[in-house]
Amino acid sequence: MATDGDTPASAEQQEVLIVTGMSGAGRSTVANALEDLDWYVVDNLPPQMLRPLLELANRAESGLPRIAAVVDVRGRTYFSDLREMIQSLREGTKVRVLFLEASDAVLVRRFEQVRRPHPLQGDGTLLDGISAERTRLREIREASDIIVDTSDLNIHQLATNITDTFAAEDAADVQVTVMSFGFKYGLPADADMVADARFLPNPFWNPELRPHTGLEEVVRDYVLEQDGAEDFIQGYVSALRPIMAGYQRENKRHALIAIGCTGGKHRSVAIAEELAARLRTFPGLSVNTKHRDLGRE
């Protein structure tokens, strides 16, 4: 294994990240964040150029151990070969796919703000272009390793998300995010697993607990002391143990575990924090928590 920056990276050591997804979902922001993390980033690369790029990188004097290629529908007819190219490259190289997602309403607003047409819009509307792109990207999305929904993220939050995700990878086999959310605001589009904490009594109906959150001891203790709470947490942790081991074997580096309650303020927050604390005892995991809907009315 190479120990200094002057030795070219072998195919086994080289990491390749394909950045793709919906137009307007933040690919440029992600590319900039990856560059700041010392990835070599190539934008708007036709899929057919991926293999020549890697061959060139392997011949570079100082080596390029981390390469990110932004590949999207701007490549027009070339884009149709992306899935086959990814499968081919995975036979000898560590390749992952990062897919950026956003809701139709958010994408329309972003395109209107920059006053640019959608690349697949043609003579139709913005929504026509977005719909056509979703159809074309469906198989790639299903095969992606990491899906990030940027609907509720500004460019700074997205950059932080990418930095947190990829900067932590050197320290752990799997980067796990345990996210609380409120079902009334919709399911997280990028969740790998979803659990429902609404079977527990809702602190919202207790006037003394209503203004507090699951991050505070008074609510946390109330939630965790309810009948069934400990059984649920123990059972879920036990179920996650073989799943996380499988992620490590299959080199799946990211997992988003979503815990929901009605509003995402009390039960899901307390359960998410407790679940994360127990997952941190698993070897090879780096675990953080996020509370998507905390602070909403």
N, C-alpha and C positions, 0 to 999 in steps of 0.2 A: 504494500500500500504506500502511496506517495506520502511523504511527510513534509514537503515544502512546495511553494508556489511555482517552482521552476520545472516541475515534472508534469508532462501532459497527463490529463485524466484518461483512464481507460474507460471502455464502454460500460464496465460494471460499476465504476465509481461515478460516472457522469449522471447527473440528474437533468431530466428534461420536463419542463412544465408547459403544457399547451393551454393557453389562455383563450377562451372563446365564450360565446354566449350572445345575449341579445344586444343589438346595437342600441347605444344609449345607456347601457347598464353599468358602465364605468371601466371599460377595458383600459383606457388611457391612464386613469388614476392607478389602476393595479400595476400597469407596466412601470410607471414612475416609482411606485413603492418598491417593486422588485429590484429595480435598478439601484435604489438606495440601500438595498440589502446585498448588493454586489452580485446580482444575477446579470448575465449577459442577455439583453432583451432585444428581440427582433420583432418589428411591428408589421402587420399585414403581409405575412409570409404565406405564399401558396403551399398547400400540403406537400406537393411534389418536391419542394425545396428543403423539406425537413431533413431527409437523409444526407443530401450533399452538405447541409449546414453542419451536421454532426461530424461528418467525415473531415470537413475543414477544421472544425474545432479540435478534433483529436490530433491534428497535425500541428496545431498552434504551439509555439515554443513554450509559452507559460501555461497552456492548458485552459480550458473553459469548463470547470466542473459543474456549473449551474447555468443552464440555458433555458430561457423562457421565450416562447414564440407565440405571438398574438395572431391567431388564425380565425377568420370570420367571413361572413358572406360578402364582404367587399371583394373577395377573390372570385366571385361569380361562379362560373362553371368549374373552376379548379376546386372549390370548396367541397364538392360532392365526393371527393376522394379522401376526405379527412379521416373518416372512421377506419377505412381499410389501411391507411398509412399508419395510424396509431397502433393498430393490431400488429402490423409488421414490425414496427420499431420496438414494441414491447418484448419481442423475442430475444433481444440482446441488450436492451437499454432500460434503465429505470424511467418510465414515462408515466406522468400523471396528467389528468385533465382538470382544469379549474373552469367551472361554468358560472357565468354571471347572469343573474336573473333579475327581473323587476316587473311590476304589474303594468298592464296596458296603460292605465291612467297616468302613472308616473313617467313612462316612456314618452307618451304623447306630450306631456308637459315639458319634458326635457328637450324634445325636438323643437317644440314651439319656441322655447327660450333661445335656442341657438339659430332658429330660422333656417334650418336645413332639412331637406327631404330625407325620408328613410331610403336606404340603398335599394330596397326591393319595392318601393312605392310605385314606381312607374307613373302611369296616368291615373292611378287610384288615390285613395286617401292614406293618411298616416296609419290608420288602423288596418288598412288592407296590407300595407307593407309589414307591419308588426305581426299580423296573423300569418302571412306567408313565411316570415322568418321563423316563427314558432314551429310551424309544420316542418320546415327544412331542418331545424335543429333538434327535433324530438329525440331521435335515436342517439345523438351525441350527448344530449342532456342525461338520458337514462344510463349511459355508459360512463359518466363523469365520476371522478374520485371526490371532488369537492364542489359543492354548489353553494354559492353565496347570493342571497337575495338582498339587493341594494335598495329596495323600495323606500326604506325608512332611514337610509344612510346618506349623509352629505359626503363630499369628497374627502374631508378630513377624517371622518369616522370610518370610511371605507379603507383609506390608507392605513389607519391604525389597526383595523381588522386584519389586513394582509400582513402588516408588520408583526403583529402578535402571533399570527398563525405560523408564518415561515421562520421567524427568528427563534421560535421555541423548538423547532424540529430537531436541532442538533442534540437536544437534551432528552428526548423521549422518542419511543417507538410510535406512540399514538398521542395526538393532541386532542383531548376531549373537552368539549364545551357543554356544560349543563345549563340549559336556558329555561327560565320560567316565562310563562306567557299567559294571556287571558284568552279563553276560547271566544269570547264575544268580539275580539279583535281579529280573529282568524288564526288558522294554524300557521306555524313557521314553514315557509315553502322549502327551506333547506334542511329540515330536520331529518335525521336518519332513523330516530326512534321517538315515539310520542307516548307519554303516560298521562293519565287523568287523575288529578287529586281532588276532584269534586265529590268523591264519596265521603270526604271528611266534613264535619260541621264547618260552616263558613263564619270566620270571625267578623265578617262585615255586619252580621246581625247582632253583634255584641257592641253596644254603644261605647264601652270603654276601650275595645280593641280596634274599632273601625278606623280611627285616624292613624293607627300605627301600621307598620309593614312587617312582612315575614323576616326582615333583617334584624328586627328588634326582639330582645329576649322575651318580652311579655307575649308576643304573638307566636314566636318560635316554640316556646314551651307549651302554649295552649294547643298548637297544631300537633306537635310530636307526642303529646300525652293522650290524644284521642284514640279510642278503640280502633284498631286496624292500622294505625299509622306505622308502628314499628314492624308489624308483620309485612306490610307493603314494602317498606324500605329494605328489610332483610331479604325478602323474596326477589325484589328487583335487582339488588346487588348480586345475589346468587345467579340470577339469569344473565346478568351482564358479564359475569366472569368468563364463561366460555366464548361469548361474543367478542370481548376485547382480546382474548387470546387468539381468536380467529383473525381479527383485524391485523394483529402483529404478524401472524403467519403469512397472510395474504398481502402484506405491505400496504395496507390501507391506513394512511397516516392521520386521518381526521375523523372525528365522530361528533355529531351534534345530537345530544339527548335533550328532548324538550319535555318539560313538566308543566301541565296546564291546570288552571282553575278558572273560575268565572271571569275575574278581572285582572288576574296576574299580579295581585298585590300582597296577598296573605299566604294562603295554603301552598301554592306552587313555589313561592319564593322560599319558604321555610323548608319544604321538602327538597328543593333543588340544592340548597346550601348543605343540608345534611347528606344527601346523596353524593355530592361532590367531595365532601370530607371523607366519606368511606371509600370512594373510588381512588382517592389519593394514596391509599394503602396498597393499591395494585402495582406490581412492578411494571416498568416500562411505559407508564402513563404520565402525561402532564395534563392536569385538570384545572380548568378555570370556570367561573360562573358568569352568566349574563342574565339580566332581568329585563326582558324586552319591553314590558308594558308597565313597569314600575314608574309611578309619577303621572300616569294618565288618570283622568277623572272617570 
